[in-house]
Amino acid sequence: MPELQNQSEKKQQNGPSRRSTLGAIVMVLNLGVLASLAAPAVRFVLSPLSRRSKLKWVDVLGDDQLAEGETREVSYVIPIVDGYQTVERKYTVYLHRTPNGVKCFDPACTHLGCRITFQGDQQRYFCPCHGGVFDKEGKVVSGPPPTGLVQHPVKIERGRILIGRKV
């Protein structure tokens, strides 16, 4: 018997046994499967951090085409990546020039998103869906809208009015 014990001790001293080697291989395979299953879940959870929207400046109108005190509806088209294709999407905004500069308002009512219209004779924005009224500065005057009109950033460069759109 002492010879058998010596032989098993020699095998253990020569290197890892077959059982421990197979156990290590199975552990590595399990870790690989776990990582391949966890990677999409981690990417999904962290995706909002990687999709920070960038501000794109869009040329919409010449600076000389909007007089002080005037409000004007302006439409423009920008390319949008929609899934696997790029499409041209048309947007509309209201531009209003004040002595301090140009303001740009989104034409969606802040109540339920209905399209507002500018009533030039009364110098106000009106929502026909539920009677929401906004002044020419975009602030709520009456009706159900909870907040004023959404404003987009505006800058004037080289005689052109540019508005900022998040893409």
N, C-alpha and C positions, 0 to 999 in steps of 0.2 A: 503494500500500500504506500509506503513512503515514496516509491518510484512514481506512482500516479500523482501524488501531491506535487512532486518536483516538476513533473511535466506540465501540470496546469499552471504552476507558478511561472514556468518559463514562457508559456503562451501569453500570460498576462504581462510579462515584462517586455515581450517582443513588440507589442502594440495593442491597439484597441481590439476588442472582440468583435465578431461578426454582428452580434446583437446590438452593441452600442453604435456601430457604424450604420446599420439599418435604421436605428432609432434617430440618429442625427439626420439621415437623408429624409425620413418621413417628417421630421420637424421642419426642415428647410422647405419641403414641398407644401406643408400646411401654412407656413408663413407666407409663401408666394401666393397661394390661393387667397388667404386673408387680405393680403395687400392688394391683389387685383380686384377684390370685392369692395374694399374700403376706399380705393382711390376715386371712383366716380362719386361716391357719397361725399367725400371730403371736398371734391371739386364743386359739387352742387351747393354745399353749404357756404363755401368761400366765394362763389361766383359773383355775388353782389359787390364784393370788394374790388374785383378786377374789372367790372363794367362801369367804371366811373364815366359819366357822360362828359363829353367835351363840348365847349362852347364854339359853335361855328358862326362866323360873321357872314351874313347874307346881304348883298347889295340889293336894295329894294326901290330906291327913288333918288333923283337928283335933289340936292339941298335947295336949289332955287325953285323947285316945283312945289314947295310947301310954304305958304306964307304964314306970318305970325298970326295966331288965333285960329288958323284953319285946321280942320279935322278932315282926314282923307282916308278912305278905304283903299288898301293896297294888297294886291295878290302877287305871289311869287311861287316859283317852282324850285324844289331842291331834290337831289337824288337821295333816296333812302335805301339802305340795305334791308331787305325784307326776306329773311330766311336765306335762301341760296341765290336770290336774284336782286338786282338793283332796279328800283322803279322810281319814276318821277312822281313826286307828291306835291300837290298844290295846297298852299296855305294862304290865309287871308288875315290881315291885321289892320288895326286903325292907328294911324299916325296923327298926333296932335302937337302942333308947335306952340310953345309958350315963350315968354320973354327969356326964360332960363334954359331953353333947349327943346328937344323933341322927346315926346313920350310915345311909347308903343303899347297898345292894349290888345289883348287877345279877345276875339269876338265871341267867346263862350261865356254865358252867364254863370256866375259862381253858385247859383242855386241848383240847377239841374243840367247845366251845359247847353241850354238852348242858344241859338244864334241871335245875338243882339243886333240892333240897327242904330245908326246914329241919326238923330233927328236934328238937322241943322237949324231949323227955325226956332227950336226950343233949347238948343245947345245942350243936349243930353243924349245918353245911350238908353235905349228902351228894349226890354225883353218882352216879346209878345206872348210867351207861354203863360207866365203868371204875374205879369205886370211889374216886374222889377225895373227900377229906374236908377241910373247912375249919372252923376254930373260929368262935365267935360274933363274933369281930372280923374275920372274912374271910381270915385267914391260913391257908396250907396246913398241914395236919397230916400227911396221908399221901396216897399215890397219885401218879398221873402229872401232875397240874396243875403247870405251871412257875412260876406266880405266884399270889398271892392274888386274891380276887374284885375285880372292877372296882367302884370306888366313884363315886357321883355326888355333886356338891356339894349340901349341905342348908343351909337357913336357916329360921328361925322368925320369922314376922312376924304381928302382930295375932292371936295364938292359933292360927295355922295353920302346918303343916309344908309347906314348899315344896322341891321338888327341881329342880336345874338339868339341863336337857336341851339338847344341842347341836342346833340346827336350821339 
